[in-house]
Amino acid sequence: MSGYSAIIAKKLNYSKSDVELILYASPMHDIGKIGIPDAVLLKPGPLDPEERKIIETHTTIGHRILDGSDSIILKTSAEIAISHHEKFDGTGYPNKIKGRDIPAFGRITALADVFDALSSKRPYKPPFPIEKITGIIKEGRGTHFDPDCVDVFFASFDEILLIQDNIK
């Protein structure tokens, strides 16, 4: 996931130091899941509305864990943790932030995280076929995802797939 984030940042012309920063900070995006009960986190089926509320707290839990450090990596990780489930159209969580008000690294990580989740086996689902994944991402351009992130993601798709092949 962090490699996908770094490719997107690089293709968006972020500095070498910012590309490196997202590479190291983005893997901590879900650290708040340590505060989620296993019964919810590992549930093999769909979450009910109460379980959905519980899982959504991982963003604020993660932010609380990471916030307050003097480390730029941890500060950035805290920002990513709280913003990686915000959606470009403002319907995400926890703060319903919209568009470019969502921190840039959160917008980048959101796309990388969804690609990783859809292409990986999870307790509640098998990996999706690549055609289905690309369709979901294209459909989410401008609603779920920052359009610029989606555009560079697809422009760099061969690199994305190379990283995916190396982690399998």
C-alpha positions as CSV (number, residue, x, y, z in Angstrom):
1,M,0.0,0.0,0.0
2,S,2.8,2.4,0.8
3,G,4.5,1.7,-2.5
4,Y,1.2,2.6,-4.3
5,S,1.0,5.8,-2.3
6,A,4.6,6.7,-3.2
7,I,4.0,6.1,-6.9
8,I,0.9,8.3,-6.8
9,A,2.8,11.1,-4.9
10,K,5.8,10.9,-7.3
11,K,3.5,11.1,-10.4
12,L,1.8,14.1,-8.8
13,N,5.2,15.8,-8.8
14,Y,5.7,15.7,-5.0
15,S,9.3,16.3,-3.9
16,K,11.6,13.3,-3.4
17,S,11.4,13.9,0.4
18,D,7.6,14.0,0.4
19,V,7.5,10.8,-1.7
20,E,9.7,9.2,0.9
21,L,7.6,10.6,3.7
22,I,4.4,9.1,2.4
23,L,6.2,5.8,1.8
24,Y,7.1,5.6,5.5
25,A,4.0,7.3,7.0
26,S,1.2,5.6,5.1
27,P,1.7,2.1,6.5
28,M,0.5,3.4,9.8
29,H,-2.9,4.5,8.4
30,D,-4.8,1.6,10.1
31,I,-2.9,1.5,13.4
32,G,-6.2,2.5,15.1
33,K,-7.5,-1.0,14.3
34,I,-5.6,-2.2,17.4
35,G,-8.5,-0.6,19.4
36,I,-11.2,-2.5,17.4
37,P,-12.5,-5.8,18.9
38,D,-11.5,-8.9,16.9
39,A,-15.2,-9.9,16.7
40,V,-15.7,-6.8,14.5
41,L,-12.3,-6.6,12.8
42,L,-12.3,-10.3,11.7
43,K,-16.0,-10.8,11.1
44,P,-16.3,-13.0,8.0
45,G,-19.5,-11.3,6.7
46,P,-20.9,-7.8,6.3
47,L,-20.9,-5.5,9.3
48,D,-24.2,-4.4,10.8
49,P,-24.7,-0.6,11.4
50,E,-23.4,-0.8,15.0
51,E,-20.3,-2.7,13.9
52,R,-19.7,-0.2,11.1
53,K,-19.8,2.6,13.7
54,I,-17.2,0.7,15.7
55,I,-14.8,0.1,12.8
56,E,-15.0,3.7,11.7
57,T,-13.5,4.8,15.0
58,H,-10.2,3.3,13.9
59,T,-9.4,6.6,12.2
60,T,-9.7,8.7,15.4
61,I,-8.1,6.0,17.5
62,G,-5.1,6.0,15.1
63,H,-4.9,9.8,15.2
64,R,-4.8,9.8,19.0
65,I,-2.1,7.2,19.0
66,L,0.1,9.0,16.5
67,D,-0.6,12.7,17.3
68,G,1.6,14.8,19.4
69,S,5.0,13.6,18.3
70,D,7.8,15.8,17.1
71,S,8.6,13.3,14.4
72,I,7.5,14.4,10.9
73,I,6.8,10.7,10.0
74,L,4.5,10.3,13.0
75,K,2.8,13.7,12.5
76,T,2.1,12.7,8.9
77,S,1.0,9.3,9.9
78,A,-1.5,10.9,12.3
79,E,-2.9,13.1,9.5
80,I,-3.2,10.1,7.2
81,A,-4.8,7.9,9.9
82,I,-7.6,10.4,10.5
83,S,-8.2,11.4,6.8
84,H,-7.8,8.2,4.7
85,H,-11.5,7.4,4.8
86,E,-12.7,10.9,3.9
87,K,-14.2,11.0,0.4
88,F,-13.7,13.6,-2.2
89,D,-17.5,14.4,-2.3
90,G,-17.6,14.9,1.5
91,T,-19.4,11.7,2.4
92,G,-16.5,10.0,4.1
93,Y,-15.6,9.8,7.8
94,P,-14.8,10.8,10.5
95,N,-15.2,14.5,9.6
96,K,-17.0,14.6,6.3
97,I,-14.2,16.7,4.8
98,K,-14.6,17.5,1.0
99,G,-12.3,17.9,-1.9
100,R,-8.9,19.6,-1.5
101,D,-9.8,20.2,2.2
102,I,-8.8,16.6,2.8
103,P,-5.1,16.5,3.5
104,A,-3.2,15.5,0.3
105,F,-1.5,12.5,1.8
106,G,-4.9,11.3,3.0
107,R,-6.4,11.6,-0.5
108,I,-3.4,9.7,-1.9
109,T,-3.6,7.0,0.8
110,A,-7.3,6.6,0.4
111,L,-6.9,5.4,-3.2
112,A,-3.8,3.2,-2.4
113,D,-5.7,1.6,0.5
114,V,-8.8,0.8,-1.5
115,F,-6.8,-0.7,-4.3
116,D,-4.9,-2.8,-1.7
117,A,-8.0,-3.9,0.1
118,L,-9.9,-4.8,-3.1
119,S,-6.9,-6.8,-4.5
120,S,-6.2,-8.6,-1.3
121,K,-7.9,-11.5,0.5
122,R,-9.7,-10.4,3.6
123,P,-11.7,-12.4,6.2
124,Y,-14.9,-11.2,4.7
125,K,-14.0,-11.5,0.9
126,P,-11.6,-13.0,-1.7
127,P,-9.5,-10.7,-3.8
128,F,-11.5,-9.1,-6.6
129,P,-10.5,-9.5,-10.2
130,I,-8.4,-6.6,-11.6
131,E,-11.2,-5.6,-14.0
132,K,-13.7,-5.2,-11.2
133,I,-11.1,-3.2,-9.1
134,T,-10.3,-0.8,-11.9
135,G,-14.1,-0.3,-12.6
136,I,-14.7,0.6,-8.9
137,I,-11.8,3.0,-8.9
138,K,-12.9,4.7,-12.2
139,E,-16.5,4.9,-10.9
140,G,-15.2,6.6,-7.7
141,R,-13.2,9.3,-9.6
142,G,-14.5,12.6,-8.2
143,T,-16.8,11.1,-5.6
144,H,-14.7,8.8,-3.5
145,F,-11.3,9.7,-4.9
146,D,-9.4,12.8,-5.9
147,P,-9.6,12.8,-9.7
148,D,-5.9,13.8,-10.0
149,C,-4.9,10.8,-7.9
150,V,-7.0,8.5,-10.0
151,D,-5.6,9.9,-13.3
152,V,-2.0,9.3,-12.2
153,F,-2.9,5.9,-10.7
154,F,-4.0,4.7,-14.1
155,A,-1.1,6.5,-15.9
156,S,1.2,4.5,-13.6
157,F,-0.8,1.2,-13.6
158,D,2.0,-0.9,-14.9
159,E,4.2,0.2,-11.9
160,I,1.3,-0.4,-9.5
161,L,0.9,-4.0,-10.8
162,L,4.7,-4.6,-10.5
163,I,4.5,-3.7,-6.8
164,Q,1.4,-5.9,-6.4
165,D,3.2,-8.9,-8.1
166,N,6.2,-8.4,-5.8
167,I,4.1,-8.7,-2.6
168,K,2.2,-11.8,-3.6
